[in-house]
Amino acid sequence: MSEQSEAHHARIVDQFSRQAVPFTQVPGHLDAIQILVELSGVSPEDRVLDVACGPGLVACEFARHAGEVVGMDLTPAMIEQAQKRQRELGLENVTWKVGDAVPLPYPDDSFSLVITRYSYHHLLDPARALSEMIRVCRPGGRVLVADVAMPPEKVARYDRLELLRDPSHTHALTTEEFSALFLDAGLSDCRQTGYGVDIELEAQMRASFPKEGDEVKVREMIVGDIGKDLVGIKARREDGKVLYTVPISVYVGRKG
């Protein structure tokens, strides 16, 4: 592993160890999981891998529909929260593993459905991550990715905002980059949809751990964007609170 990768992994583990508990308390993080379930076509015959599963919100929901689910994340504290959620829900068909997205620690053709949500903007090489997801997917199986996708003219400002809020952020794919990633991957029967995640600023800040002094800059950028939407998140005031909406794209394709 290169020094750059090691340093980036350390930032991810540092951030998400601290975010492990408050992450689950941000209301937007539970939104729209059913969209992923429906688009994926998950069934009781599926063995599912959730890459970068975080605290298990998606994996546990998929476990209600699949035969088996494996949740994998780089951050041990996130896996601990996922195990806690599994116990609370009484799910017996989920297992967890601490591991990296690149490379995935599984043989070729191990799963019939491979998914990830909200991880690609933390990765140094999304194309290689997608290649790994396809590698461990069985022929005829599906690969699904859900993540931020920004208009090209707004992505630089959004990246600047997110890097201030969360130093483990790398780059939000543009809508064009996201589409090209899937088109170049050799998947068939590709489908796409999208949705917005509504986030209340102060709830998000309670779950964020920016560098000293950057919390003020994050608030200034979001509040200053109200009525302008230069960042692409439709910042606004509602009932005395500042809210914004993060645009999410969802892509699914079938491995030949």
SVG drawing of the C-alpha trace seen along z (x, -y; Angstrom):
<svg xmlns="http://www.w3.org/2000/svg" viewBox="-41 -34 45 53">
<polyline fill="none" stroke="black" stroke-width="0.4" points="0.0,0.0 1.3,-3.4 2.0,-6.2 -0.9,-8.1 -3.3,-5.2 -2.1,-4.6 -2.6,-8.2 -6.0,-8.3 -7.1,-5.1 -6.0,-6.6 -8.2,-9.7 -11.2,-7.5 -10.7,-5.4 -10.2,-8.5 -13.3,-10.2 -15.7,-7.3 -14.5,-6.0 -15.8,-9.3 -18.8,-9.3 -19.9,-5.7 -22.6,-6.6 -23.8,-10.1 -23.9,-8.9 -26.9,-6.8 -28.7,-9.7 -28.7,-12.0 -32.2,-11.4 -31.2,-11.6 -29.0,-8.5 -32.1,-6.2 -33.8,-7.8 -34.5,-6.0 -33.1,-2.6 -36.2,-1.1 -35.2,-2.6 -32.0,-0.6 -33.9,2.6 -36.4,2.2 -33.8,1.2 -31.5,4.1 -34.2,6.7 -32.9,8.5 -34.5,11.8 -34.2,14.7 -31.8,16.4 -29.2,13.7 -25.9,13.6 -25.3,9.9 -22.0,8.0 -22.4,4.5 -19.1,2.7 -18.2,-0.1 -21.3,0.8 -20.8,-1.7 -23.2,-1.1 -25.2,1.5 -28.2,-0.5 -28.4,0.8 -27.1,4.3 -29.7,4.9 -32.5,3.7 -31.3,5.9 -31.1,8.9 -34.9,8.7 -35.1,9.7 -31.9,11.7 -30.8,15.2 -27.4,13.9 -25.7,10.5 -22.1,9.8 -21.3,6.2 -17.7,5.0 -16.1,1.8 -12.7,0.4 -13.6,-1.1 -13.9,1.4 -16.1,-1.1 -18.6,-1.1 -18.7,2.7 -19.4,2.6 -22.4,0.4 -23.6,2.7 -23.4,5.7 -25.4,3.8 -28.1,2.9 -28.2,6.6 -28.8,7.7 -31.5,5.1 -33.3,6.2 -32.9,9.9 -31.3,10.7 -29.5,14.0 -28.5,13.9 -25.9,11.1 -22.1,11.4 -19.6,8.6 -15.9,8.1 -13.4,5.4 -11.8,4.9 -10.8,2.6 -12.8,1.9 -9.6,2.1 -8.9,4.9 -11.9,6.8 -10.9,9.8 -13.1,12.3 -12.6,14.7 -14.0,14.1 -17.8,14.7 -18.5,14.9 -21.8,12.9 -24.9,12.5 -25.5,8.9 -22.7,6.4 -23.8,3.0 -22.3,-0.2 -23.9,-3.4 -22.3,-6.8 -18.7,-5.4 -17.3,-6.5 -16.7,-10.1 -14.2,-8.7 -12.3,-6.6 -9.0,-7.4 -9.9,-5.2 -13.6,-4.7 -13.0,-2.9 -10.8,-0.3 -13.4,0.1 -16.1,0.7 -13.8,3.2 -13.4,5.1 -17.2,5.1 -17.7,6.6 -14.9,9.2 -16.5,10.6 -20.0,10.6 -21.1,13.8 -21.9,13.9 -25.6,12.8 -25.4,11.0 -25.9,7.3 -23.7,4.4 -25.3,1.3 -23.7,-2.0 -25.4,-4.9 -23.5,-8.1 -23.4,-11.8 -23.4,-13.0 -23.0,-16.7 -23.5,-18.9 -20.0,-19.6 -20.2,-23.3 -20.9,-22.9 -18.7,-20.0 -15.6,-22.0 -17.5,-24.1 -19.2,-21.0 -15.8,-19.2 -14.4,-22.2 -17.4,-22.2 -17.2,-18.5 -13.5,-18.4 -13.8,-21.1 -16.6,-19.1 -15.0,-15.7 -11.3,-15.5 -11.7,-11.9 -13.7,-13.2 -11.9,-12.9 -14.1,-13.9 -17.8,-13.8 -18.3,-12.3 -20.1,-14.5 -23.2,-13.1 -21.2,-12.6 -18.3,-10.9 -20.7,-8.5 -22.4,-7.6 -19.1,-7.0 -17.8,-4.9 -20.7,-2.4 -20.6,-2.6 -16.9,-1.8 -17.2,1.1 -18.8,3.5 -22.0,4.1 -25.2,4.8 -28.9,3.9 -27.7,0.7 -30.4,-1.4 -30.2,-4.7 -32.3,-6.7 -31.8,-9.4 -33.1,-11.1 -32.3,-13.9 -31.2,-13.5 -32.5,-16.3 -30.1,-17.2 -30.5,-19.7 -27.3,-21.6 -26.9,-21.4 -27.7,-17.7 -25.0,-17.1 -22.5,-19.2 -23.1,-17.2 -22.1,-14.1 -19.1,-15.8 -15.5,-16.2 -13.8,-18.9 -10.4,-20.3 -10.2,-23.1 -11.7,-26.3 -13.3,-24.6 -16.7,-24.1 -17.3,-27.9 -16.3,-27.8 -18.7,-25.0 -21.6,-27.0 -20.6,-30.1 -20.5,-28.3 -23.9,-26.7 -25.7,-29.7 -24.0,-32.0 -25.3,-29.8 -29.0,-30.2 -30.8,-31.7 -27.8,-31.2 -27.3,-27.4 -23.7,-27.6 -22.8,-24.5 -25.6,-22.5 -27.3,-21.5 -30.4,-23.9 -29.5,-25.4 -32.6,-27.1 -34.3,-28.1 -37.3,-26.2 -39.0,-26.8 -35.9,-28.5 -33.5,-25.8 -31.0,-25.6 -31.6,-22.6 -29.9,-21.4 -30.4,-18.6 -27.6,-16.3 -28.3,-14.8 -27.8,-11.1 -27.5,-9.0 -28.1,-5.2 -26.7,-2.9 -27.2,0.8 -25.9,3.1 -25.6,6.8 -22.4,8.7 -22.1,10.7"/>
</svg>
